[in-house]
Amino acid sequence: VLHRSPGAQVPARLSQQRQLLPQVMPKIKCYELREKTETELLKDLDELKKELSGLRVAQVTGGAASKLNRIRPVRKGIAKVLLVITEKRKAEVKAVSSCVSSYSLLRLSRRTRERS
């Protein structure tokens, strides 16, 4: 790793290599996700899962390297969305905890599963 001062010029060779790298979507930030509602988060989660399934198909069929490099960021994005959804649900449970029995809290805090 090269450490450069903020005003230092980047060598031409390095700048050309950076232009050749595939343009990756910016990372998903948790603080941005926390501003969304749960329905928006679930919609984002669905989109990310669809994208991941498409990338998995590209991986099996021998897709381009730029697609294969997107698998990890998409997986991390799914994890972040699930984290924020869980945080929001736990905060809701905590908000009503003063007037509900502990058994009901346990039932509310469990994540609902979609059965097919």
ZADO-1210 file (C-alpha; in nm, 4 decimals, padded with zeros to 6 digits):
<atoms>
<atom x="00.0000" y="00.0000" z="00.0000" code="VAL" pos="1"/>
<atom x="00.1379" y="00.3333" z="-00.1029" code="LEU" pos="2"/>
<atom x="00.0784" y="00.6299" z="00.1210" code="HIS" pos="3"/>
<atom x="00.0544" y="00.9592" z="-00.0605" code="ARG" pos="4"/>
<atom x="-00.0027" y="01.3079" z="00.0541" code="SER" pos="5"/>
<atom x="-00.3452" y="01.4499" z="-00.0397" code="PRO" pos="6"/>
<atom x="-00.2066" y="01.6742" z="-00.3150" code="GLY" pos="7"/>
<atom x="00.0234" y="01.4134" z="-00.4753" code="ALA" pos="8"/>
<atom x="-00.0307" y="01.3154" z="-00.8393" code="GLN" pos="9"/>
<atom x="-00.1326" y="00.9579" z="-00.9211" code="VAL" pos="10"/>
<atom x="00.0978" y="00.7967" z="-01.1798" code="PRO" pos="11"/>
<atom x="-00.0566" y="00.7657" z="-01.5251" code="ALA" pos="12"/>
<atom x="-00.0320" y="00.3857" z="-01.5215" code="ARG" pos="13"/>
<atom x="-00.2367" y="00.3605" z="-01.2016" code="LEU" pos="14"/>
<atom x="-00.5040" y="00.5988" z="-01.3254" code="SER" pos="15"/>
<atom x="-00.5399" y="00.3913" z="-01.6456" code="GLN" pos="16"/>
<atom x="-00.5794" y="00.0727" z="-01.4386" code="GLN" pos="17"/>
<atom x="-00.8497" y="00.2356" z="-01.2291" code="ARG" pos="18"/>
<atom x="-01.0417" y="00.3255" z="-01.5447" code="GLN" pos="19"/>
<atom x="-01.0284" y="-00.0371" z="-01.6605" code="LEU" pos="20"/>
<atom x="-01.1766" y="-00.1686" z="-01.3351" code="LEU" pos="21"/>
<atom x="-01.5487" y="-00.2443" z="-01.3559" code="PRO" pos="22"/>
<atom x="-01.7734" y="00.0248" z="-01.2168" code="GLN" pos="23"/>
<atom x="-01.9248" y="-00.1239" z="-00.9038" code="VAL" pos="24"/>
<atom x="-02.2372" y="00.0168" z="-00.7439" code="MET" pos="25"/>
<atom x="-02.1643" y="00.2066" z="-00.4245" code="PRO" pos="26"/>
<atom x="-02.1890" y="00.0143" z="-00.1012" code="LYS" pos="27"/>
<atom x="-02.5165" y="00.0113" z="00.0838" code="ILE" pos="28"/>
<atom x="-02.4914" y="00.2206" z="00.3984" code="LYS" pos="29"/>
<atom x="-02.6801" y="00.1219" z="00.7145" code="CYS" pos="30"/>
<atom x="-02.7535" y="00.4812" z="00.8106" code="TYR" pos="31"/>
<atom x="-02.9302" y="00.5275" z="00.4770" code="GLU" pos="32"/>
<atom x="-03.1310" y="00.2097" z="00.5299" code="LEU" pos="33"/>
<atom x="-03.2432" y="00.3196" z="00.8762" code="ARG" pos="34"/>
<atom x="-03.4241" y="00.6167" z="00.7198" code="GLU" pos="35"/>
<atom x="-03.6462" y="00.3866" z="00.5094" code="LYS" pos="36"/>
<atom x="-03.9705" y="00.2233" z="00.6169" code="THR" pos="37"/>
<atom x="-03.9995" y="-00.1512" z="00.6647" code="GLU" pos="38"/>
<atom x="-04.1968" y="-00.1948" z="00.3415" code="THR" pos="39"/>
<atom x="-03.9244" y="-00.0143" z="00.1456" code="GLU" pos="40"/>
<atom x="-03.6620" y="-00.2330" z="00.3132" code="LEU" pos="41"/>
<atom x="-03.8511" y="-00.5490" z="00.2211" code="LEU" pos="42"/>
<atom x="-03.8748" y="-00.4258" z="-00.1386" code="LYS" pos="43"/>
<atom x="-03.4983" y="-00.3590" z="-00.1438" code="ASP" pos="44"/>
<atom x="-03.4361" y="-00.7028" z="00.0056" code="LEU" pos="45"/>
<atom x="-03.6431" y="-00.8666" z="-00.2671" code="ASP" pos="46"/>
<atom x="-03.4528" y="-00.6775" z="-00.5388" code="GLU" pos="47"/>
<atom x="-03.1162" y="-00.7738" z="-00.3903" code="LEU" pos="48"/>
<atom x="-03.2171" y="-01.1392" z="-00.3686" code="LYS" pos="49"/>
<atom x="-03.3282" y="-01.1371" z="-00.7334" code="LYS" pos="50"/>
<atom x="-02.9994" y="-00.9769" z="-00.8335" code="GLU" pos="51"/>
<atom x="-02.8059" y="-01.2369" z="-00.6353" code="LEU" pos="52"/>
<atom x="-02.9903" y="-01.5236" z="-00.8017" code="SER" pos="53"/>
<atom x="-02.9085" y="-01.3755" z="-01.1426" code="GLY" pos="54"/>
<atom x="-02.5443" y="-01.3420" z="-01.0449" code="LEU" pos="55"/>
<atom x="-02.5369" y="-01.7036" z="-00.9251" code="ARG" pos="56"/>
<atom x="-02.6685" y="-01.8142" z="-01.2636" code="VAL" pos="57"/>
<atom x="-02.3974" y="-01.6075" z="-01.4333" code="ALA" pos="58"/>
<atom x="-02.1391" y="-01.7731" z="-01.2083" code="GLN" pos="59"/>
<atom x="-02.2513" y="-02.1227" z="-01.3076" code="VAL" pos="60"/>
<atom x="-02.2680" y="-02.0400" z="-01.6777" code="THR" pos="61"/>
<atom x="-01.9244" y="-01.8765" z="-01.6738" code="GLY" pos="62"/>
<atom x="-02.0281" y="-01.5131" z="-01.6796" code="GLY" pos="63"/>
<atom x="-01.8077" y="-01.2079" z="-01.6986" code="ALA" pos="64"/>
<atom x="-01.5706" y="-01.1287" z="-01.4149" code="ALA" pos="65"/>
<atom x="-01.7480" y="-00.7993" z="-01.3497" code="SER" pos="66"/>
<atom x="-02.0649" y="-00.9912" z="-01.2649" code="LYS" pos="67"/>
<atom x="-01.8817" y="-01.2348" z="-01.0414" code="LEU" pos="68"/>
<atom x="-01.7272" y="-00.9457" z="-00.8496" code="ASN" pos="69"/>
<atom x="-02.0780" y="-00.8227" z="-00.7632" code="ARG" pos="70"/>
<atom x="-02.1750" y="-01.1361" z="-00.5660" code="ILE" pos="71"/>
<atom x="-02.0033" y="-01.0419" z="-00.2420" code="ARG" pos="72"/>
<atom x="-02.1300" y="-00.6803" z="-00.2246" code="PRO" pos="73"/>
<atom x="-02.4840" y="-00.7984" z="-00.2956" code="VAL" pos="74"/>
<atom x="-02.4603" y="-01.0582" z="-00.0174" code="ARG" pos="75"/>
<atom x="-02.3310" y="-00.7925" z="00.2213" code="LYS" pos="76"/>
<atom x="-02.6159" y="-00.5632" z="00.1160" code="GLY" pos="77"/>
<atom x="-02.8703" y="-00.8354" z="00.1933" code="ILE" pos="78"/>
<atom x="-02.7149" y="-00.8809" z="00.5365" code="ALA" pos="79"/>
<atom x="-02.7317" y="-00.5072" z="00.6072" code="LYS" pos="80"/>
<atom x="-03.0966" y="-00.4839" z="00.5037" code="VAL" pos="81"/>
<atom x="-03.1837" y="-00.7803" z="00.7263" code="LEU" pos="82"/>
<atom x="-02.9910" y="-00.6215" z="01.0123" code="LEU" pos="83"/>
<atom x="-03.1853" y="-00.2959" z="00.9862" code="VAL" pos="84"/>
<atom x="-03.5179" y="-00.4809" z="00.9596" code="ILE" pos="85"/>
<atom x="-03.4355" y="-00.6760" z="01.2756" code="THR" pos="86"/>
<atom x="-03.3296" y="-00.3583" z="01.4558" code="GLU" pos="87"/>
<atom x="-03.6575" y="-00.1889" z="01.3652" code="LYS" pos="88"/>
<atom x="-03.8657" y="-00.4868" z="01.4783" code="ARG" pos="89"/>
<atom x="-03.6805" y="-00.5118" z="01.8092" code="LYS" pos="90"/>
<atom x="-03.7252" y="-00.1396" z="01.8665" code="ALA" pos="91"/>
<atom x="-04.1009" y="-00.1784" z="01.8128" code="GLU" pos="92"/>
<atom x="-04.1120" y="-00.4652" z="02.0602" code="VAL" pos="93"/>
<atom x="-03.9147" y="-00.2655" z="02.3122" code="LYS" pos="94"/>
<atom x="-04.1507" y="00.0288" z="02.2730" code="ALA" pos="95"/>
<atom x="-04.4543" y="-00.1796" z="02.3691" code="VAL" pos="96"/>
<atom x="-04.2699" y="-00.3852" z="02.6317" code="SER" pos="97"/>
<atom x="-04.3906" y="-00.1760" z="02.9244" code="SER" pos="98"/>
<atom x="-04.7541" y="-00.2826" z="02.8786" code="CYS" pos="99"/>
<atom x="-04.7136" y="-00.6408" z="02.7522" code="VAL" pos="100"/>
<atom x="-04.6239" y="-00.9617" z="02.9362" code="SER" pos="101"/>
<atom x="-04.2862" y="-01.1277" z="02.8822" code="SER" pos="102"/>
<atom x="-04.4482" y="-01.4240" z="02.7024" code="TYR" pos="103"/>
<atom x="-04.6033" y="-01.1917" z="02.4441" code="SER" pos="104"/>
<atom x="-04.2676" y="-01.0181" z="02.3974" code="LEU" pos="105"/>
<atom x="-04.1011" y="-01.3481" z="02.3248" code="LEU" pos="106"/>
<atom x="-04.3696" y="-01.4273" z="02.0684" code="ARG" pos="107"/>
<atom x="-04.3439" y="-01.0839" z="01.9054" code="LEU" pos="108"/>
<atom x="-03.9659" y="-01.0858" z="01.8823" code="SER" pos="109"/>
<atom x="-03.9494" y="-01.4092" z="01.6845" code="ARG" pos="110"/>
<atom x="-03.9032" y="-01.3534" z="01.3184" code="ARG" pos="111"/>
<atom x="-04.1907" y="-01.4635" z="01.0996" code="THR" pos="112"/>
<atom x="-04.0994" y="-01.7238" z="00.8456" code="ARG" pos="113"/>
<atom x="-04.2436" y="-01.7559" z="00.5009" code="GLU" pos="114"/>
<atom x="-04.3403" y="-02.1146" z="00.4357" code="ARG" pos="115"/>
<atom x="-04.3808" y="-02.2466" z="00.0855" code="SER" pos="116"/>
</atoms>
